[in-house]
Amino acid sequence: MNRKIIAYVAVATTFAAASMAAKAQTVDSYPEKPIQIVVPFAAGGGSDTLARAVGQKLSERWKQPVLVINKPGADGNIGAQFVANAPKDGYTLLVLDVGTLTMGPVFYKSLPFDPRTAFSPVTALTFSPHALVVNPAMPVKTVAELLDYSKSNPDKINFASHNNSASLAGYKLSADTGVKMVQIPYKGAGAAMTGLIGGEVNVTLVSLLLVTPLINSGSLRAIAVASPKRMPSVSAIPTLIEAGVPNYVMGSWQGVLAPAGTPPQIVKKLQRTIAEILNEPAMRQRLESQGAEVLGNTPEEFGTLLANQAKTFITVARDASVKPQ
C-alpha cells in the first residue's frame, strides 16, 4: 500500500478514535455543571409542578443543581424560543405541555421558531386528560345541566383559558355541544384556578393532574373528564363521551425537550434517567393518584407523538373554525 495512503488511514483512524473517546467522555461526565429547566408558563401549573418534581430527583441522582426557571408569555412561545436558541449541550431543557408546540401553527400564522425542527424530543412525562370543572356555586352537576344552563342563561358562562390547549378544548366543547361560553384568558394555570375558585369565571377545561387536589378538597367540582375511559383517581366522574359528546378526548401531554442538535447520547442519558425517576414507586403512585398516566417513552416515540398530535389539533381547529392570527 502507498505510504501516503497508509499515513492517511492512520491519521483518520486516530482522529475517529479520539472523536469517539471524546463523545464517550462527554456522556460519561455529563452533567458537569448546573442544569436549567425552562418552563414557559407561570409557576403553579402542571408543567411547573412536574419540572420541579423531576428536577429535584435529577439533582439528587447527579449531584448537580437543577434549576427550574419560569419564562411565561405568548402562550409558551417566549420560553420555548429561549430554549430553541440555547447551547446544544444538554444544560438547558424545556418542560411544557406539548400543546405549545403542536398547537402553535393552529393559533399563529408565524412563530419565532419551527416547532417541528427546533427541538430534540427527550421524553413525554405524563398524559393527563382535561377535566371539565366548574365553580361549586354554579348550579350544574352534569354536562346536560351545563347545556341547559347555557340555553337559559346566554352569555353567562365564562370559560377560563390559560394556554392554547385549554382554548382549543373550549372551542371544541362549544362546537360539539352548543354550550355558549365567553373565554377569559389568564396568564398561567395557577392564575386561572385562582380566578375559577374566586368566582371570576365559572368553567374551564384543565389538566386533571393539576386539579385533582382541588376536586378532592371541594374547591372545584368536576362534571366530566375528556379521557377515552374513566380515570381511576376520579372513577365516579363520567367521561365526556359517556355524557353524550362523541369522540371528545383532549388532554395535556407534558414533555421534556432539548435544543435541536443536542448530542443523541446526552438525550438518551436524560431519557433513561427521567424514565427511571418516573417509575420510582413513590413518584408513580403520586402522579397516578393525581390523575396522570405515567409515560417516560423514548425520544423516537415522543417525536412520533408530537407529529401525530400536531395533525390531530389541525383537524380539531378546522372543525371548530379556529383560524390562525
C-alpha positions as CSV (number, residue, x, y, z in Angstrom):
1,M,0.0,0.0,0.0
2,N,1.2,3.5,-0.8
3,R,2.9,5.1,2.2
4,K,0.8,8.3,1.9
5,I,-2.4,6.2,1.9
6,I,-1.2,4.3,4.9
7,A,-0.4,7.6,6.7
8,Y,-3.8,9.0,5.8
9,V,-5.6,5.9,7.1
10,A,-3.6,6.0,10.3
11,V,-4.4,9.7,10.9
12,A,-8.1,9.2,10.0
13,T,-8.3,6.1,12.3
14,T,-6.6,8.1,15.2
15,F,-9.0,11.0,14.7
16,A,-12.1,8.8,14.7
17,A,-10.9,7.0,17.8
18,A,-10.2,10.3,19.5
19,S,-13.6,11.7,18.5
20,M,-15.4,8.6,19.8
21,A,-13.5,8.8,23.0
22,A,-14.3,12.5,23.4
23,K,-18.0,11.7,22.9
24,A,-17.9,8.9,25.4
25,Q,-16.2,11.1,27.9
26,T,-18.8,13.9,27.4
27,V,-21.7,11.4,28.0
28,D,-19.9,9.8,31.0
29,S,-19.1,13.1,32.6
30,Y,-22.5,14.7,31.9
31,P,-23.6,16.7,33.7
32,E,-20.6,18.6,35.0
33,K,-22.4,21.8,35.9
34,P,-25.9,23.0,36.8
35,I,-28.8,22.2,34.5
36,Q,-31.6,24.7,33.9
37,I,-35.1,23.5,33.1
38,V,-37.2,26.3,31.5
39,V,-40.9,26.2,32.0
40,P,-42.6,28.6,29.5
41,F,-45.5,29.2,31.8
42,A,-46.1,30.9,35.2
43,A,-45.4,29.0,38.4
44,G,-48.1,26.7,39.8
45,G,-49.2,24.9,36.7
46,G,-48.9,21.3,35.7
47,S,-45.7,21.7,33.7
48,D,-44.1,23.7,36.6
49,T,-45.1,21.1,39.2
50,L,-43.7,18.2,37.1
51,A,-40.5,20.1,36.2
52,R,-39.8,20.7,39.9
53,A,-40.5,17.1,40.9
54,V,-38.3,15.7,38.2
55,G,-35.7,18.3,38.6
56,Q,-35.3,17.6,42.3
57,K,-34.8,13.9,41.6
58,L,-32.2,14.6,38.8
59,S,-30.3,16.8,41.2
60,E,-30.2,14.1,43.8
61,R,-29.0,11.5,41.3
62,W,-26.5,13.6,39.5
63,K,-25.2,15.7,42.4
64,Q,-25.7,18.9,40.4
65,P,-28.1,21.7,40.9
66,V,-31.2,21.6,38.6
67,L,-32.8,25.0,38.5
68,V,-36.4,25.5,37.3
69,I,-36.8,28.9,35.6
70,N,-40.3,30.2,34.6
71,K,-40.3,32.2,31.4
72,P,-44.1,32.8,30.7
73,G,-45.6,34.7,27.9
74,A,-47.0,34.4,24.4
75,D,-48.7,31.0,25.1
76,G,-45.4,29.5,26.0
77,N,-43.5,30.7,22.9
78,I,-41.2,33.0,24.7
79,G,-39.7,30.3,26.9
80,A,-39.7,27.8,24.0
81,Q,-37.8,30.2,21.8
82,F,-35.2,30.8,24.6
83,V,-34.5,27.0,24.7
84,A,-34.5,26.7,21.0
85,N,-31.7,29.3,20.9
86,A,-29.8,27.8,23.8
87,P,-26.5,25.9,23.5
88,K,-26.9,22.4,22.3
89,D,-25.2,20.8,25.2
90,G,-27.9,19.3,27.4
91,Y,-27.7,22.0,30.1
92,T,-30.8,23.9,29.0
93,L,-34.0,21.8,28.8
94,L,-37.7,22.6,28.2
95,V,-40.6,21.1,30.1
96,L,-44.0,22.0,28.9
97,D,-47.4,21.0,27.8
98,V,-46.7,19.9,24.2
99,G,-49.7,21.8,23.1
100,T,-47.4,24.8,22.9
101,L,-45.6,23.1,20.0
102,T,-48.4,21.1,18.4
103,M,-51.0,23.9,18.5
104,G,-48.7,26.8,17.7
105,P,-49.4,26.6,14.0
106,V,-53.2,26.5,14.7
107,F,-53.2,29.8,16.5
108,Y,-50.3,31.7,14.9
109,K,-49.6,32.5,11.3
110,S,-45.9,32.8,12.2
111,L,-43.7,31.7,15.1
112,P,-40.2,32.7,16.1
113,F,-39.1,29.0,15.7
114,D,-40.2,26.0,13.8
115,P,-41.9,23.6,16.3
116,R,-41.1,20.7,14.0
117,T,-37.4,21.2,13.9
118,A,-36.3,23.5,16.7
119,F,-36.1,20.8,19.4
120,S,-34.8,17.3,20.1
121,P,-37.5,15.3,21.9
122,V,-36.3,13.7,25.1
123,T,-39.3,12.0,26.6
124,A,-43.0,12.5,27.4
125,L,-43.5,12.6,31.1
126,T,-47.3,12.1,31.6
127,F,-50.6,12.3,29.9
128,S,-53.5,13.9,31.8
129,P,-56.9,14.2,30.3
130,H,-58.7,17.5,30.6
131,A,-61.3,17.7,33.4
132,L,-64.4,19.9,32.8
133,V,-64.6,21.7,36.1
134,V,-66.9,24.4,37.5
135,N,-67.1,26.7,40.5
136,P,-69.1,24.9,43.1
137,A,-71.5,27.8,43.3
138,M,-72.6,27.2,39.7
139,P,-75.9,25.2,39.7
140,V,-74.7,22.4,37.4
141,K,-73.5,18.9,38.2
142,T,-73.6,17.3,34.7
143,V,-72.8,18.1,31.1
144,A,-76.5,18.0,30.3
145,E,-77.2,20.6,33.1
146,L,-74.4,22.8,31.8
147,L,-76.0,22.7,28.3
148,D,-79.5,23.6,29.8
149,Y,-77.9,26.4,31.9
150,S,-76.2,27.8,28.8
151,K,-79.6,27.8,26.9
152,S,-81.4,29.5,29.8
153,N,-78.6,31.9,30.6
154,P,-76.9,33.0,27.3
155,D,-73.6,34.8,27.7
156,K,-73.4,34.0,31.4
157,I,-70.8,31.2,31.2
158,N,-67.3,32.5,31.4
159,F,-64.6,30.0,30.4
160,A,-61.0,30.3,31.8
161,S,-58.3,29.6,29.2
162,H,-54.7,29.7,30.3
163,N,-52.9,28.3,27.2
164,N,-53.6,27.1,23.6
165,S,-54.6,23.6,24.8
166,A,-57.4,25.0,27.1
167,S,-58.5,27.4,24.4
168,L,-58.8,24.7,21.8
169,A,-60.5,22.3,24.2
170,G,-63.1,25.1,25.0
171,Y,-63.7,25.8,21.3
172,K,-64.2,22.1,20.6
173,L,-66.6,21.7,23.5
174,S,-68.7,24.7,22.3
175,A,-68.7,23.3,18.7
176,D,-69.6,19.8,19.8
177,T,-72.3,20.6,22.4
178,G,-73.7,24.1,21.6
179,V,-72.7,25.4,25.1
180,K,-72.1,29.1,24.7
181,M,-69.0,30.3,26.6
182,V,-67.1,33.6,26.7
183,Q,-63.4,32.9,27.0
184,I,-61.4,34.8,29.6
185,P,-57.6,34.4,29.2
186,Y,-55.3,34.0,32.1
187,K,-51.5,34.0,32.3
188,G,-51.0,30.5,33.6
189,A,-52.9,27.7,35.1
190,G,-52.4,28.8,38.6
191,A,-54.0,32.2,37.9
192,A,-56.8,30.5,36.1
193,M,-57.6,28.2,39.0
194,T,-57.5,31.2,41.4
195,G,-60.0,33.0,39.2
196,L,-62.2,30.0,39.0
197,I,-62.2,29.3,42.7
198,G,-62.8,33.0,43.4
199,G,-65.8,33.2,41.0
200,E,-64.2,35.5,38.4
201,V,-65.1,32.7,35.9
202,N,-67.2,29.6,36.3
203,V,-66.0,26.9,33.9
204,T,-62.8,25.6,32.4
205,L,-61.1,22.5,30.9
206,V,-57.8,21.9,32.6
207,S,-55.3,19.0,33.2
208,L,-56.7,16.5,35.7
209,L,-53.1,16.3,37.1
210,L,-53.4,19.9,38.2
211,V,-56.9,20.0,39.6
212,T,-57.3,16.6,41.3
213,P,-56.4,18.1,44.7
214,L,-58.8,21.0,44.2
215,I,-61.6,18.5,43.2
216,N,-60.9,16.3,46.3
217,S,-60.9,19.3,48.6
218,G,-64.2,20.6,47.2
219,S,-62.7,23.8,45.9
220,L,-63.9,22.9,42.4
221,R,-66.5,20.5,41.0
222,A,-65.6,18.2,38.2
223,I,-68.5,17.2,35.9
224,A,-66.7,15.2,33.3
225,V,-63.2,14.1,32.1
226,A,-62.0,14.2,28.5
227,S,-60.5,10.7,28.5
228,P,-61.4,7.6,26.5
229,K,-62.4,5.8,29.7
230,R,-62.9,6.8,33.4
231,M,-59.7,7.6,35.3
232,P,-59.0,5.5,38.4
233,S,-58.2,8.6,40.5
234,V,-61.7,10.1,39.9
235,S,-63.6,7.0,38.9
236,A,-67.0,8.5,40.0
237,I,-66.7,11.2,37.3
238,P,-68.0,10.2,33.8
239,T,-66.2,10.8,30.6
240,L,-67.5,13.4,28.2
241,I,-68.1,10.5,25.8
242,E,-70.4,8.9,28.4
243,A,-72.0,12.3,28.9
244,G,-73.1,12.3,25.2
245,V,-70.2,14.1,23.5
246,P,-68.9,11.6,20.9
247,N,-65.1,11.1,20.5
248,Y,-64.3,14.0,22.8
249,V,-60.7,13.2,24.0
250,M,-58.5,16.1,24.9
251,G,-55.7,16.4,27.4
252,S,-52.2,17.5,28.3
253,W,-49.0,15.7,27.4
254,Q,-46.2,17.1,29.5
255,G,-42.8,16.5,28.0
256,V,-39.0,17.3,28.1
257,L,-37.2,18.6,25.1
258,A,-33.7,19.9,24.4
259,P,-32.4,22.3,21.6
260,A,-32.2,20.6,18.3
261,G,-28.7,19.3,17.7
262,T,-28.1,18.2,21.3
263,P,-25.8,15.1,21.2
264,P,-28.0,12.0,20.9
265,Q,-26.0,10.3,23.6
266,I,-26.9,13.0,26.1
267,V,-30.6,13.0,25.0
268,K,-30.7,9.2,25.6
269,K,-29.0,9.5,29.0
270,L,-31.6,12.1,30.0
271,Q,-34.4,9.9,28.8
272,R,-33.2,6.8,30.6
273,T,-32.7,8.7,33.9
274,I,-36.0,10.5,33.7
275,A,-37.8,7.3,32.9
276,E,-36.2,5.6,35.9
277,I,-37.4,8.6,38.1
278,L,-41.0,8.4,36.8
279,N,-41.1,4.7,37.6
280,E,-39.9,5.0,41.2
281,P,-42.8,3.6,43.2
282,A,-43.4,6.8,45.2
283,M,-43.3,9.0,42.1
284,R,-45.5,6.8,40.0
285,Q,-48.1,6.5,42.8
286,R,-48.1,10.2,43.4
287,L,-48.7,11.0,39.7
288,E,-51.3,8.3,39.1
289,S,-53.2,9.3,42.3
290,Q,-53.4,12.8,40.9
291,G,-54.9,11.7,37.6
292,A,-51.9,11.2,35.3
293,E,-50.8,8.4,33.1
294,V,-47.0,7.9,33.5
295,L,-45.1,7.7,30.2
296,G,-41.3,8.1,30.0
297,N,-41.2,6.9,26.4
298,T,-38.1,7.0,24.1
299,P,-37.1,10.1,22.1
300,E,-38.3,8.4,18.9
301,E,-41.7,7.6,20.4
302,F,-42.1,11.1,21.8
303,G,-41.2,12.5,18.4
304,T,-44.0,10.4,16.8
305,L,-46.4,11.5,19.5
306,L,-45.7,15.2,18.7
307,A,-46.2,14.7,15.0
308,N,-49.5,12.8,15.5
309,Q,-50.8,15.4,17.9
310,A,-50.0,18.3,15.5
311,K,-52.1,16.6,12.9
312,T,-54.9,15.9,15.3
313,F,-55.1,19.5,16.5
314,I,-55.1,20.9,13.0
315,T,-58.2,18.8,12.4
316,V,-59.8,19.9,15.7
317,A,-59.1,23.6,14.8
318,R,-60.7,23.1,11.4
319,D,-63.8,21.5,12.9
320,A,-64.1,24.3,15.5
321,S,-63.5,27.0,12.9
322,V,-60.4,28.3,14.6
323,K,-58.2,30.5,12.4
324,P,-54.5,31.4,13.0
325,Q,-54.0,35.1,13.8
